[in-house]
């Protein structure tokens, strides 16, 4: 039943994900302004900002992909964002999480392909 109702849960999930992306952007700006962790490391700052960009972009895509009545792209986009953007947020604090970034990237690529094929 959950998968069959892809449009509704995709809309809710995409909206919540978008709200989280805005929160993560604000939190990153706050930490940098306060001289927090990695404030001086431009490479980590760019990685964090890339995570926010992909997170927000794919949050919108999750909402739209739910309109196609196919759950697979929604699930792949959600997992991809969680691993890709989540790992980019996490490496801001601990660089060992960087190993998850390529896995999330592959899931996002597969999600786009699944969206086209659905």
C-alpha positions in Angstrom: 0.0 0.0 0.0 2.8 2.4 0.8 4.6 1.9 -2.5 1.2 2.0 -4.4 0.6 5.5 -3.0 3.8 6.9 -4.3 2.5 10.4 -5.3 1.3 11.3 -1.7 4.3 10.0 0.2 6.7 11.4 -2.5 5.1 14.8 -2.1 5.4 14.7 1.7 8.9 13.3 1.7 10.1 15.7 -0.9 8.7 18.7 1.0 10.3 17.5 4.3 13.6 16.9 2.5 13.5 20.4 1.0 12.9 21.9 4.5 15.8 19.9 5.8 18.0 21.2 2.9 17.2 24.8 3.8 18.0 24.0 7.5 21.3 22.4 6.6 22.2 25.4 4.5 21.4 27.8 7.4 23.3 25.6 9.8 26.4 25.5 7.6 26.3 29.3 7.3 25.9 29.6 11.0 28.9 27.3 11.7 31.1 29.0 9.2 30.2 32.5 10.6 31.0 31.3 14.1 34.4 30.0 13.1 33.1 26.5 13.7 34.5 23.2 12.4 36.3 23.5 9.1 35.5 27.2 8.8 38.9 27.8 7.3 38.9 24.8 5.0 37.4 26.0 1.6 37.4 22.4 0.2 35.1 21.2 3.0 33.0 24.3 2.7 32.5 23.7 -1.0 31.7 20.0 -0.4 29.0 21.1 2.2 27.5 23.6 -0.2 27.5 21.0 -3.0 25.6 18.7 -0.6 23.0 21.5 0.0 22.6 22.2 -3.7 22.0 18.5 -4.6 19.8 18.0 -1.6 17.5 20.9 -2.5 17.5 20.1 -6.2 16.6 16.5 -5.7 14.0 17.3 -3.0 12.1 19.0 -5.8 12.7 16.0 -8.1 11.3 13.7 -5.5 8.1 15.6 -5.4 7.9 15.7 -9.2 8.8 12.1 -9.7 5.9 11.1 -7.5 3.6 12.5 -10.2 4.7 9.7 -12.5 3.0 7.2 -10.2 6.2 5.1 -10.0 7.8 4.5 -6.7 11.2 3.3 -7.8 12.6 6.7 -8.9 11.3 8.3 -5.6 13.0 5.6 -3.5 16.3 5.9 -5.4 16.3 9.7 -5.3 15.6 9.6 -1.5 18.4 7.0 -0.8 20.7 8.9 -3.2 20.2 12.2 -1.5 20.6 10.6 2.0 23.9 9.1 1.1 25.3 11.7 -1.3 24.3 14.9 0.5 24.3 13.3 3.9 27.9 12.2 3.5 28.9 15.6 2.2 27.4 17.1 5.4 29.1 14.5 7.5 32.6 15.0 6.1 32.4 18.6 7.3 32.8 17.0 10.7 34.5 13.7 10.0 36.1 13.0 6.6 35.7 9.2 7.0 32.2 9.6 5.7 33.4 10.5 2.3 33.4 6.9 1.2 29.6 7.0 1.1 29.5 9.9 -1.4 30.1 7.9 -4.6 27.4 5.3 -3.5 24.9 8.2 -3.2 26.0 9.5 -6.6 25.4 6.2 -8.3 22.0 6.0 -6.7 21.1 9.4 -8.0 22.2 8.4 -11.5 20.1 5.3 -11.3 17.2 7.4 -10.1 17.4 9.6 -13.1 17.5 6.6 -15.4 14.6 5.0 -13.6 12.6 8.3 -13.9 13.2 8.3 -17.7 12.2 4.7 -18.0 9.1 4.9 -15.8 
